[in-house]
């Protein structure tokens, strides 16, 4: 059973595609959706849709049958979780019930149907800002400022909340783009997901918030009540387990504005893609630079300055035409969308990217929950901030309908990048290019000697083979085939290389050793001109074969299909657990970039109508 301590610092990572789950787990998930939908229909709601899911439960939207002008959000806790875990939903309802603000969708009610907890809230209009960011790329300076003004007003309301005449600031605890809904018609925001919300233990000046001496001496004031929030957006104080404070939300706000302005999905890139390089008004660029500083006092001064001078930002004038996005730095191919793509990104080991750990395990000993252990301590801890940003931005590619591969090779002279990036939605190409450009910029600032490789495949094409126990062989179903695409035009052999999906040579993360006969087939496959990847992921009773293949040489269709069938025939010979895979890129579009410490300064013009040319300072 999970302890209460674990749940105080619980971080929910992105859920994997349902197409990567075993048949049993997928059926279980579908059963949950059906159960929740049926319960809402019985309660008198219609037009029900799933809008989110996580480790604690699901979120649905629906319309009351008796008032179809309204829309509500329903959060369900998973009924199979321990009771004290389900109680988190009631705690969220309690905190949300204290917040009254036009940009916060309000609490409707909290109810239990038999053993099922349901939190009912108003629904904010629009899409969350993470989806908006993925759709449009870096947001315009005008929109970033407008969002900053509205979120700052929410923060000022939260820190001035009183109860029984006593000041009791509220901390949201998890401000990030995906928790902010944006209505494109009114350009108004709605701050959602109050599951990490608590009453602050300290005020913004660091003073204890207690009614008497006994409160100060209580254990509640010696141990943080804060929940972790999203490690991609929370600040150093919250990550380190400090007592909860309104400063936590200032950091979430700064991270969110920075991510939206730069087209990233984390705060980590601020040393390279600096706030002052994003074309923002100079005032906001310098505020974000201060708020994302390594110095705690500078961060606090930046937060104070923002909230005390928000009226200046509110009155800024912008040109109605948004600045254009930058052209792509490496090539990508756009295809008309012909089928659904559930992109999954698998990347090579990150050990060569790790810098000296800036925090010791001892400093993080208060964080002992399983999700954090797997998702942060073994994944990001020990990396420098820029390395984290690079990994995060590669992961962002998986939020687009894209298949292909990426190989980044660092040398003392600079960075070589090979790629085969195929996006299946023309409307997203510009925003996707912005993400790829961020990857290039971050890679240029990393000084290492090594190679990083990443495969992107469609989870809907993953083959699943299951067995009853670990001693039995994996037996493919009759007629199972590894899918592939035929290139539009036949391309004869070009210089290309096969390499391990992880590092070349022996890799500690590549635990699965494939049988010699299977390796022989893979080497024969490599002799045929194609691009793509194949990854074998072996679990105790579940084997997944992920792949993305495009055959470039049309004359080799028969041989290519024969070898792919041979791979399926040899599946029963696979033993052991782990992962092993191979990727092949065309290697005809290698791009070279010199090292660059960071982007040059670029600010929005003071008079956007008189000055449309943005002056840039020389890069260091």
SELOZA-171357 format. One line per 8 residues: number of its first residue (from 0); their letters; for each residue x, y, z of C-alpha. Coordinates in steps of 0.05 Angstrom, whole numbers, plus 5000, padded with zeros to 4 digits. Layout:
<atoms>
NUM> A> X,Y,Z ~ ...
</atoms>
This chain:
<atoms>
0> XXXXXXXX> 5000,5000,5000 ~ 5024,5070,4984 ~ 5039,5112,5045 ~ 5012,5182,5057 ~ 5083,5209,5052 ~ 5088,5182,4981 ~ 5024,5216,4960 ~ 5047,5285,4984
8> XXXXXXXX> 5097,5285,4928 ~ 5063,5246,4874 ~ 5080,5264,4802 ~ 5038,5235,4745 ~ 5077,5225,4681 ~ 5045,5225,4613 ~ 5007,5161,4602 ~ 5030,5116,4546
16> XXXXXXXX> 4986,5105,4485 ~ 4931,5053,4495 ~ 4961,5019,4434 ~ 5023,5001,4474 ~ 4984,4967,4530 ~ 4973,4892,4533 ~ 4905,4867,4511 ~ 4884,4855,4583
24> XXXXXXXX> 4905,4925,4606 ~ 4873,4958,4546 ~ 4807,4922,4560 ~ 4811,4943,4633 ~ 4821,5016,4613 ~ 4762,5013,4564 ~ 4719,4983,4619 ~ 4736,5042,4664
32> XXXXXXXX> 4715,5091,4611 ~ 4650,5055,4600 ~ 4635,5052,4675 ~ 4647,5126,4684 ~ 4605,5144,4623 ~ 4547,5101,4646 ~ 4548,5133,4716 ~ 4546,5203,4686
40> XXXXXXXX> 4487,5184,4641 ~ 4449,5157,4701 ~ 4462,5222,4737 ~ 4429,5261,4680 ~ 4485,5284,4634 ~ 4494,5277,4559 ~ 4547,5289,4505 ~ 4599,5257,4550
48> XXXXXXXX> 4672,5257,4527 ~ 4738,5236,4558 ~ 4783,5297,4565 ~ 4840,5272,4608 ~ 4868,5213,4647 ~ 4922,5202,4699 ~ 4946,5155,4754 ~ 4890,5177,4801
56> XXXXXXXX> 4832,5174,4753 ~ 4797,5204,4693 ~ 4766,5270,4673 ~ 4703,5274,4630 ~ 4662,5331,4603 ~ 4587,5330,4597 ~ 4524,5373,4591 ~ 4465,5371,4639
64> XXXXXXXX> 4403,5347,4602 ~ 4361,5400,4637 ~ 4408,5458,4620 ~ 4445,5447,4555 ~ 4477,5516,4557 ~ 4525,5492,4611 ~ 4584,5445,4609 ~ 4615,5411,4668
72> XXXXXXXX> 4679,5372,4681 ~ 4675,5308,4722 ~ 4737,5279,4755 ~ 4732,5206,4777 ~ 4781,5173,4824 ~ 4799,5102,4807 ~ 4756,5058,4852 ~ 4811,5006,4860
80> XXXXXXXX> 4859,5055,4894 ~ 4868,5057,4970 ~ 4817,5101,5005 ~ 4868,5153,5026 ~ 4888,5161,4953 ~ 4816,5171,4932 ~ 4810,5223,4987 ~ 4857,5267,4946
88> XXXXXXXX> 4797,5283,4902 ~ 4757,5308,4962 ~ 4817,5350,4984 ~ 4819,5381,4914 ~ 4745,5398,4919 ~ 4757,5429,4987 ~ 4813,5474,4962 ~ 4777,5494,4898
96> XXXXXXXX> 4716,5512,4939 ~ 4757,5568,4971 ~ 4776,5601,4904 ~ 4732,5653,4873 ~ 4760,5685,4810 ~ 4732,5697,4739 ~ 4791,5659,4710 ~ 4782,5597,4755
104> XXXXXXXX> 4726,5549,4735 ~ 4688,5540,4800 ~ 4668,5479,4842 ~ 4597,5452,4830 ~ 4597,5395,4879 ~ 4634,5335,4906 ~ 4594,5270,4910 ~ 4602,5196,4921
112> XXXXXXXX> 4563,5145,4880 ~ 4570,5080,4920 ~ 4646,5075,4927 ~ 4661,5122,4868 ~ 4684,5193,4883 ~ 4664,5247,4832 ~ 4687,5320,4831 ~ 4641,5365,4789
120> XXXXXXXX> 4668,5432,4764 ~ 4651,5485,4714 ~ 4685,5474,4647 ~ 4731,5529,4619 ~ 4721,5544,4545 ~ 4776,5529,4495 ~ 4838,5484,4494 ~ 4894,5478,4544
128> XXXXXXXX> 4955,5519,4527 ~ 5000,5459,4517 ~ 4955,5438,4459 ~ 4954,5510,4433 ~ 5030,5512,4437 ~ 5036,5447,4398 ~ 4988,5473,4346 ~ 5019,5542,4335
136> XXXXXXXX> 5090,5537,4361 ~ 5118,5596,4401 ~ 5061,5642,4419 ~ 5063,5715,4397 ~ 5090,5767,4446 ~ 5021,5798,4449 ~ 4988,5733,4472 ~ 5043,5717,4522
144> XXXXXXXX> 5034,5786,4554 ~ 4958,5777,4555 ~ 4965,5709,4589 ~ 5016,5738,4638 ~ 4968,5793,4659 ~ 4910,5745,4673 ~ 4952,5693,4710 ~ 4985,5747,4753
152> XXXXXXXX> 4915,5771,4773 ~ 4898,5700,4796 ~ 4962,5696,4837 ~ 4948,5762,4871 ~ 4878,5736,4890 ~ 4907,5671,4917 ~ 4958,5705,4962 ~ 4907,5753,4993
160> XXXXXXXX> 4856,5699,5011 ~ 4831,5706,5083 ~ 4791,5660,5128 ~ 4761,5682,5195 ~ 4800,5747,5189 ~ 4866,5710,5181 ~ 4909,5713,5118 ~ 4913,5643,5088
168> XXXXXXXX> 4947,5646,5020 ~ 4929,5590,4973 ~ 4983,5555,4931 ~ 4959,5522,4866 ~ 5024,5482,4863 ~ 5021,5459,4791 ~ 5017,5518,4744 ~ 5037,5495,4674
176> XXXXXXXX> 5010,5503,4602 ~ 4968,5439,4604 ~ 4932,5465,4667 ~ 4912,5530,4634 ~ 4853,5530,4586 ~ 4852,5585,4533 ~ 4792,5610,4495 ~ 4816,5635,4426
184> XXXXXXXX> 4753,5677,4416 ~ 4758,5718,4480 ~ 4832,5704,4493 ~ 4815,5690,4566 ~ 4848,5636,4608 ~ 4821,5588,4660 ~ 4867,5557,4712 ~ 4847,5485,4725
192> XXXXXXXX> 4870,5422,4763 ~ 4875,5440,4836 ~ 4899,5371,4858 ~ 4965,5399,4884 ~ 4935,5459,4919 ~ 4949,5473,4993 ~ 4946,5530,5042 ~ 5014,5565,5044
200> XXXXXXXX> 5058,5553,5105 ~ 5101,5615,5089 ~ 5082,5682,5059 ~ 5119,5711,4999 ~ 5170,5743,5046 ~ 5187,5676,5079 ~ 5150,5690,5144 ~ 5112,5634,5179
208> XXXXXXXX> 5036,5637,5170 ~ 5011,5615,5239 ~ 4959,5641,5287 ~ 4998,5628,5351 ~ 5062,5601,5380 ~ 5033,5530,5386 ~ 5020,5530,5311 ~ 5092,5549,5298
216> XXXXXXXX> 5117,5492,5342 ~ 5072,5440,5310 ~ 5100,5388,5264 ~ 5056,5415,5208 ~ 5100,5477,5206 ~ 5165,5437,5206 ~ 5148,5392,5148 ~ 5125,5415,5080
224> XXXXXXXX> 5052,5404,5061 ~ 5069,5418,4988 ~ 5057,5367,4933 ~ 5109,5360,4880 ~ 5074,5384,4817 ~ 5105,5376,4748 ~ 5181,5373,4752 ~ 5185,5405,4683
232> XXXXXXXX> 5155,5470,4710 ~ 5163,5476,4786 ~ 5218,5518,4815 ~ 5278,5498,4859 ~ 5243,5512,4925 ~ 5184,5466,4911 ~ 5230,5413,4882 ~ 5274,5415,4944
240> XXXXXXXX> 5216,5404,4991 ~ 5214,5473,5022 ~ 5154,5496,5062 ~ 5098,5517,5015 ~ 5096,5589,4994 ~ 5064,5634,4941 ~ 5133,5636,4909 ~ 5118,5565,4884
248> XXXXXXXX> 5065,5593,4838 ~ 5109,5650,4815 ~ 5158,5598,4790 ~ 5102,5559,4756 ~ 5079,5624,4722 ~ 5149,5642,4699 ~ 5162,5572,4672 ~ 5095,5572,4636
256> XXXXXXXX> 5106,5640,4603 ~ 5176,5620,4582 ~ 5153,5554,4553 ~ 5096,5586,4514 ~ 5141,5641,4486 ~ 5196,5593,4465 ~ 5153,5535,4441 ~ 5181,5486,4492
264> XXXXXXXX> 5150,5437,4541 ~ 5194,5454,4601 ~ 5232,5509,4636 ~ 5300,5477,4628 ~ 5325,5512,4565 ~ 5328,5582,4595 ~ 5404,5584,4597 ~ 5408,5574,4521
272> XXXXXXXX> 5342,5597,4491 ~ 5341,5654,4540 ~ 5279,5696,4557 ~ 5315,5757,4527 ~ 5321,5721,4460 ~ 5247,5707,4449 ~ 5225,5773,4419 ~ 5185,5792,4481
280> XXXXXXXX> 5178,5864,4505 ~ 5243,5881,4541 ~ 5207,5889,4608 ~ 5177,5819,4606 ~ 5240,5787,4579 ~ 5281,5816,4636 ~ 5228,5797,4688 ~ 5229,5724,4664
288> XXXXXXXX> 5305,5725,4663 ~ 5304,5745,4737 ~ 5249,5696,4756 ~ 5286,5638,4723 ~ 5353,5658,4754 ~ 5395,5609,4795 ~ 5395,5660,4852 ~ 5335,5654,4899
296> XXXXXXXX> 5336,5728,4918 ~ 5336,5750,4845 ~ 5278,5702,4831 ~ 5238,5734,4888 ~ 5253,5805,4864 ~ 5232,5786,4794 ~ 5166,5758,4820 ~ 5153,5820,4862
304> XXXXXXXX> 5168,5865,4803 ~ 5120,5828,4758 ~ 5061,5830,4806 ~ 5074,5903,4826 ~ 5080,5927,4754 ~ 5030,5885,4717 ~ 4991,5947,4696 ~ 5049,5968,4651
312> XXXXXXXX> 5045,5902,4614 ~ 4969,5908,4610 ~ 4975,5974,4573 ~ 5028,5954,4522 ~ 5013,5964,4448 ~ 5026,5910,4397 ~ 5024,5907,4321 ~ 4964,5865,4298
320> XXXXXXXX> 5009,5822,4254 ~ 5048,5769,4293 ~ 5123,5761,4280 ~ 5137,5703,4232 ~ 5166,5637,4256 ~ 5238,5620,4238 ~ 5251,5574,4178 ~ 5270,5501,4193
328> XXXXXXXX> 5344,5487,4208 ~ 5340,5414,4187 ~ 5296,5383,4133 ~ 5229,5350,4147 ~ 5177,5319,4101 ~ 5103,5334,4105 ~ 5052,5282,4084 ~ 4977,5289,4075
336> XXXXXXXX> 4944,5256,4134 ~ 4917,5189,4111 ~ 4913,5152,4177 ~ 4916,5163,4252 ~ 4986,5168,4281 ~ 4999,5156,4356 ~ 5072,5176,4359 ~ 5118,5145,4410
344> XXXXXXXX> 5190,5169,4419 ~ 5243,5120,4443 ~ 5311,5151,4454 ~ 5381,5123,4465 ~ 5412,5121,4534 ~ 5423,5189,4566 ~ 5484,5172,4609 ~ 5532,5210,4564
352> XXXXXXXX> 5488,5271,4571 ~ 5493,5271,4646 ~ 5531,5326,4681 ~ 5553,5326,4753 ~ 5492,5319,4797 ~ 5471,5387,4822 ~ 5431,5354,4877 ~ 5451,5294,4917
360> XXXXXXXX> 5405,5236,4931 ~ 5409,5256,5004 ~ 5379,5324,4988 ~ 5322,5288,4953 ~ 5310,5235,5006 ~ 5243,5264,5024 ~ 5218,5243,4955 ~ 5207,5168,4958
368> XXXXXXXX> 5147,5153,4915 ~ 5153,5103,4859 ~ 5133,5150,4802 ~ 5185,5201,4821 ~ 5238,5147,4829 ~ 5226,5122,4759 ~ 5210,5187,4724 ~ 5257,5238,4754
376> XXXXXXXX> 5313,5210,4796 ~ 5332,5158,4744 ~ 5316,5202,4685 ~ 5332,5275,4696 ~ 5371,5280,4761 ~ 5444,5290,4748 ~ 5434,5323,4680 ~ 5452,5395,4669
384> XXXXXXXX> 5393,5442,4656 ~ 5408,5445,4581 ~ 5413,5369,4575 ~ 5345,5364,4609 ~ 5317,5414,4560 ~ 5345,5375,4501 ~ 5314,5309,4526 ~ 5248,5344,4540
392> XXXXXXXX> 5245,5376,4471 ~ 5259,5309,4437 ~ 5201,5280,4477 ~ 5158,5338,4452 ~ 5166,5310,4381 ~ 5123,5252,4404 ~ 5063,5298,4413 ~ 5061,5308,4338
400> XXXXXXXX> 5038,5257,4286 ~ 5109,5241,4264 ~ 5150,5180,4248 ~ 5224,5174,4232 ~ 5289,5183,4268 ~ 5341,5231,4292 ~ 5415,5222,4306 ~ 5457,5277,4338
408> XXXXXXXX> 5532,5269,4339 ~ 5575,5316,4381 ~ 5648,5329,4364 ~ 5697,5381,4390 ~ 5686,5420,4326 ~ 5610,5422,4328 ~ 5547,5381,4319 ~ 5526,5335,4262
416> XXXXXXXX> 5452,5320,4256 ~ 5422,5265,4212 ~ 5346,5261,4208 ~ 5287,5229,4175 ~ 5227,5267,4201 ~ 5159,5254,4170 ~ 5099,5293,4196 ~ 5029,5272,4176
424> XXXXXXXX> 4991,5337,4186 ~ 5009,5397,4142 ~ 4974,5446,4190 ~ 5025,5429,4244 ~ 5088,5434,4202 ~ 5108,5504,4224 ~ 5099,5489,4298 ~ 5136,5423,4289
432> XXXXXXXX> 5194,5459,4255 ~ 5198,5506,4314 ~ 5207,5446,4361 ~ 5260,5417,4316 ~ 5296,5484,4314 ~ 5296,5485,4391 ~ 5328,5416,4391 ~ 5383,5441,4344
440> XXXXXXXX> 5395,5503,4386 ~ 5400,5463,4450 ~ 5445,5411,4418 ~ 5493,5466,4395 ~ 5503,5489,4467 ~ 5520,5420,4493 ~ 5595,5404,4495 ~ 5602,5329,4494
448> XXXXXXXX> 5633,5276,4450 ~ 5579,5224,4436 ~ 5517,5205,4397 ~ 5444,5211,4415 ~ 5392,5173,4374 ~ 5317,5175,4375 ~ 5264,5134,4339 ~ 5193,5157,4327
456> XXXXXXXX> 5142,5105,4308 ~ 5066,5097,4306 ~ 5041,5058,4367 ~ 4981,5035,4325 ~ 5031,4994,4284 ~ 5061,4960,4345 ~ 5054,4884,4344 ~ 5035,4850,4409
464> XXXXXXXX> 5051,4778,4425 ~ 5031,4750,4493 ~ 5045,4686,4531 ~ 5018,4654,4594 ~ 5084,4649,4632 ~ 5158,4666,4624 ~ 5178,4594,4607 ~ 5135,4591,4545
472> XXXXXXXX> 5158,4619,4478 ~ 5125,4680,4446 ~ 5082,4652,4389 ~ 5059,4704,4337 ~ 4987,4699,4311 ~ 4977,4670,4242 ~ 4984,4723,4188 ~ 5020,4773,4232
480> XXXXXXXX> 5063,4821,4190 ~ 5110,4878,4203 ~ 5081,4938,4166 ~ 5121,4982,4118 ~ 5109,5039,4069 ~ 5134,5045,3998 ~ 5168,5110,3981 ~ 5130,5151,3928
488> XXXXXXXX> 5189,5145,3880 ~ 5241,5091,3877 ~ 5310,5112,3903 ~ 5371,5071,3887 ~ 5424,5055,3939 ~ 5453,5116,3973 ~ 5505,5118,4028 ~ 5470,5093,4091
496> XXXXXXXX> 5489,5059,4156 ~ 5454,5015,4206 ~ 5466,5029,4279 ~ 5441,5004,4345 ~ 5379,5040,4371 ~ 5420,5055,4433 ~ 5495,5069,4429 ~ 5537,5032,4378
504> XXXXXXXX> 5568,4972,4412 ~ 5550,4943,4480 ~ 5501,4986,4519 ~ 5480,4974,4591 ~ 5408,4996,4574 ~ 5403,4947,4516 ~ 5387,4887,4558 ~ 5355,4842,4506
512> XXXXXXXX> 5404,4800,4466 ~ 5373,4777,4402 ~ 5386,4707,4374 ~ 5441,4701,4321 ~ 5393,4678,4267 ~ 5349,4739,4279 ~ 5410,4785,4277 ~ 5430,4754,4211
520> XXXXXXXX> 5362,4772,4181 ~ 5367,4843,4208 ~ 5436,4851,4175 ~ 5407,4825,4109 ~ 5351,4875,4116 ~ 5402,4930,4124 ~ 5431,4914,4056 ~ 5365,4937,4024
528> XXXXXXXX> 5358,5012,4014 ~ 5306,5035,4065 ~ 5297,5080,4125 ~ 5263,5067,4191 ~ 5270,5028,4255 ~ 5251,4964,4291 ~ 5251,4956,4367 ~ 5239,4893,4406
536> XXXXXXXX> 5212,4904,4477 ~ 5207,4840,4517 ~ 5168,4838,4582 ~ 5154,4776,4625 ~ 5090,4757,4587 ~ 5086,4810,4533 ~ 5130,4822,4472 ~ 5122,4887,4433
544> XXXXXXXX> 5152,4897,4364 ~ 5153,4971,4348 ~ 5171,4991,4277 ~ 5170,5044,4224 ~ 5196,5025,4155 ~ 5197,5060,4088 ~ 5225,5020,4030 ~ 5263,5067,3983
552> XXXXXXXX> 5283,5016,3929 ~ 5220,4991,3895 ~ 5257,4934,3860 ~ 5269,4901,3928 ~ 5196,4894,3950 ~ 5194,4818,3948 ~ 5260,4809,3985 ~ 5241,4862,4036
560> XXXXXXXX> 5174,4829,4052 ~ 5207,4760,4056 ~ 5258,4785,4108 ~ 5204,4819,4149 ~ 5165,4754,4150 ~ 5228,4716,4171 ~ 5233,4763,4232 ~ 5163,4743,4253
568> XXXXXXXX> 5179,4669,4243 ~ 5239,4676,4289 ~ 5201,4710,4345 ~ 5193,4645,4385 ~ 5270,4642,4391 ~ 5273,4707,4430 ~ 5292,4696,4503 ~ 5303,4743,4561
576> XXXXXXXX> 5275,4811,4579 ~ 5294,4881,4559 ~ 5298,4922,4496 ~ 5339,4920,4432 ~ 5330,4957,4368 ~ 5360,4985,4304 ~ 5350,5049,4264 ~ 5371,5066,4194
584> XXXXXXXX> 5373,5137,4166 ~ 5385,5159,4094 ~ 5448,5198,4113 ~ 5442,5244,4053 ~ 5418,5306,4091 ~ 5470,5311,4146 ~ 5472,5381,4174 ~ 5532,5411,4211
592> XXXXXXXX> 5526,5466,4264 ~ 5581,5501,4302 ~ 5575,5504,4378 ~ 5536,5564,4404 ~ 5530,5581,4478 ~ 5462,5614,4472 ~ 5417,5653,4426 ~ 5428,5728,4418
600> XXXXXXXX> 5382,5779,4451 ~ 5320,5798,4412 ~ 5265,5843,4439 ~ 5198,5867,4414 ~ 5205,5938,4386 ~ 5184,5994,4432 ~ 5142,6024,4376 ~ 5118,5965,4335
608> XXXXXXXX> 5085,6010,4283 ~ 5148,6051,4269 ~ 5199,5996,4277 ~ 5185,5928,4247 ~ 5258,5906,4246 ~ 5279,5874,4311 ~ 5351,5890,4330 ~ 5392,5832,4355
616> XXXX> 5452,5835,4399 ~ 5514,5795,4381 ~ 5513,5724,4408 ~ 5566,5707,4458
</atoms>
